[in-house]
Amino acid sequence: MTHPRSFACRGRFYQFAVALIFSTGLAAGASQTKAAEGIFDEMRFGATASIGNGDNHESGVFPSFTIFFDPFATDSATGIVEKILRPRVHAGASIATSSSGVNEVYGGLSWNADLTERFFVELGLGATVHDGDLNDDGTSGPKLGCRLLFREYAAAGYRFDDHWNLSATVEHASNADLCNGPNDGLTRAGLMLGYKF
């Protein structure tokens, strides 16, 4: 059975995600001087998979790309209060590889804490826009109630050196019952490879 989401809507998400990845790739190829000036703080590439149950489960994997900005000079923050008041800003996209999957474009704020010189944990809060089903139409996959959802994630990672890191992530998006409709939510887990400038 053909999934009821319009191919035009999916096409717009793919075009946006490709444009985001392409423009970020161009920026990454820019001179080291621009990177040193702090245009991007970090880029992460990876994939997640649904850990939702029953009808909330999305099949396939979700290639993901996230860029981090550091407008508040988070790395130079000292003390817990200053670190909380100076988060990084993140933006990204997640692409579905199956008809029951949901494409997302997201953004928000991120806070990280070093456990050791190599190990770190991170929390993020923000919002996501998606192309998933809003109401129960009898098809499989989560029913999300509205286009704009709250999104939060947690990550634990390991730094290989000053630039490269690998993190395990768990993320969740839902409407917090603020929309007039179902609130199945999206819950995924995966791995992200990061490069810090």
C-alpha positions in Angstrom: 0.0 0.0 0.0 1.3 3.4 -0.9 2.1 5.6 2.1 -0.3 8.5 2.1 2.3 11.2 2.6 2.7 13.1 -0.6 5.8 12.6 -2.6 6.1 16.4 -3.0 6.3 16.8 0.8 9.0 14.2 1.0 10.8 15.7 -2.0 11.0 19.1 -0.2 12.5 17.5 2.9 15.1 15.7 0.7 15.9 18.9 -1.1 16.3 20.8 2.1 18.5 18.1 3.7 20.7 17.8 0.6 21.1 21.6 0.5 22.0 21.7 4.3 24.5 18.9 3.8 26.0 20.5 0.7 26.2 24.0 2.1 27.8 22.6 5.3 30.2 20.6 3.2 31.2 23.7 1.3 31.8 25.6 4.5 33.8 22.7 5.9 36.0 23.0 2.9 36.6 26.7 3.5 40.0 27.9 4.7 41.3 27.0 8.1 41.2 30.7 8.9 37.4 30.8 8.7 37.1 27.6 10.8 39.4 29.1 13.4 37.2 32.2 13.5 34.4 29.9 14.8 31.9 29.6 11.9 31.3 26.0 12.9 32.4 24.5 16.2 31.7 20.8 15.3 30.1 18.6 12.7 28.6 15.1 13.3 27.6 12.4 10.9 25.9 9.2 11.8 22.8 7.1 11.8 20.0 6.3 14.3 17.3 3.6 14.4 13.9 3.6 16.0 13.6 2.1 19.5 9.8 2.8 19.6 7.4 0.0 20.3 4.5 -1.3 18.3 2.9 1.3 16.0 5.5 3.8 17.2 8.3 1.8 15.6 9.8 3.2 12.4 11.5 0.7 10.1 14.9 1.4 8.5 17.8 3.6 9.6 18.0 7.4 9.7 21.2 8.9 8.3 21.8 12.1 10.4 23.9 15.2 10.2 24.3 17.9 12.9 26.3 21.1 12.9 27.2 22.9 16.1 27.9 26.6 16.5 29.5 28.2 19.6 28.4 31.9 19.7 28.7 32.0 23.5 32.3 30.7 23.7 31.3 27.6 25.6 34.8 26.2 25.6 36.1 29.1 27.7 33.2 28.9 30.3 34.4 28.2 33.8 32.1 26.9 36.6 28.8 25.1 36.3 26.6 28.2 36.2 28.7 29.7 33.4 28.6 26.5 31.4 24.8 26.3 31.7 24.4 30.0 30.6 26.6 29.5 27.6 25.3 26.5 25.5 26.2 25.6 22.0 23.6 25.9 19.2 22.9 22.9 17.0 21.0 22.3 13.7 20.6 19.2 11.6 18.5 16.8 9.6 17.6 13.1 9.8 16.5 11.3 6.6 14.1 8.3 6.6 15.1 5.2 4.5 11.7 3.6 4.7 8.1 4.5 4.1 7.2 4.3 7.8 10.1 6.5 8.7 9.8 10.3 9.4 12.2 12.9 8.0 13.2 15.7 10.4 14.9 19.1 10.4 15.8 20.1 13.9 17.7 22.7 16.0 18.2 23.8 19.6 20.7 24.3 22.4 23.3 21.8 23.7 25.3 21.5 26.9 28.2 19.2 27.4 30.3 18.2 30.4 33.7 16.5 30.5 33.9 13.4 32.7 37.6 13.0 31.9 39.9 14.4 29.3 38.5 11.9 26.8 34.9 11.0 27.9 32.0 13.5 27.8 28.3 13.6 28.2 25.9 16.0 26.4 22.3 17.1 26.6 20.3 19.0 24.1 16.8 20.6 23.9 15.0 22.2 21.0 12.4 21.6 18.3 12.0 19.6 15.1 9.8 19.9 12.0 8.8 16.6 10.4 6.9 15.1 7.5 5.2 12.3 9.5 1.6 11.4 9.9 -0.4 13.8 12.1 -3.5 11.7 12.7 -4.3 8.0 12.9 -5.0 7.0 9.3 -4.7 3.2 9.7 -1.1 3.1 8.4 1.9 1.9 10.4 4.3 4.3 12.0 4.0 7.0 14.7 1.1 9.5 14.7 2.5 12.9 15.8 -0.4 15.4 16.1 1.4 18.5 14.7 4.3 19.4 12.5 6.4 21.2 15.1 7.6 18.9 18.0 9.8 19.4 21.0 13.1 17.5 20.7 15.6 16.4 23.3 18.6 14.2 23.2 21.3 12.8 25.4 24.8 11.6 24.3 27.8 9.9 25.8 31.0 10.2 23.8 34.7 9.5 23.6 37.3 11.9 22.1 40.0 10.2 20.1 42.0 13.5 19.8 41.4 17.2 19.7 39.3 16.9 16.6 37.6 13.4 16.3 35.0 11.9 18.6 32.4 9.2 18.6 29.1 9.4 20.6 26.2 7.2 21.4 22.9 9.1 21.3 19.3 8.7 22.4 16.8 11.2 21.1 13.1 11.8 21.5 10.5 14.1 19.9 6.9 14.7 20.8 4.3 17.4 21.1 4.0 17.2 24.9 0.2 16.8 24.4 0.0 20.5 23.3 -1.5 19.6 19.9 -5.1 18.5 19.2 -4.3 14.9 18.1 -2.2 11.8 18.9 1.2 12.0 20.5 3.1 8.8 19.7 6.4 10.5 19.5 9.7 9.6 17.9 12.4 7.7 19.9 15.7 6.8 18.3 19.2 5.7 19.3 22.4 5.6 17.3 26.0 6.6 16.8 27.5 9.9 15.6 31.1 10.5 14.4 32.1 14.1 15.2 34.8 16.5 14.0 35.5 19.5 16.1 37.2 22.5 14.5 
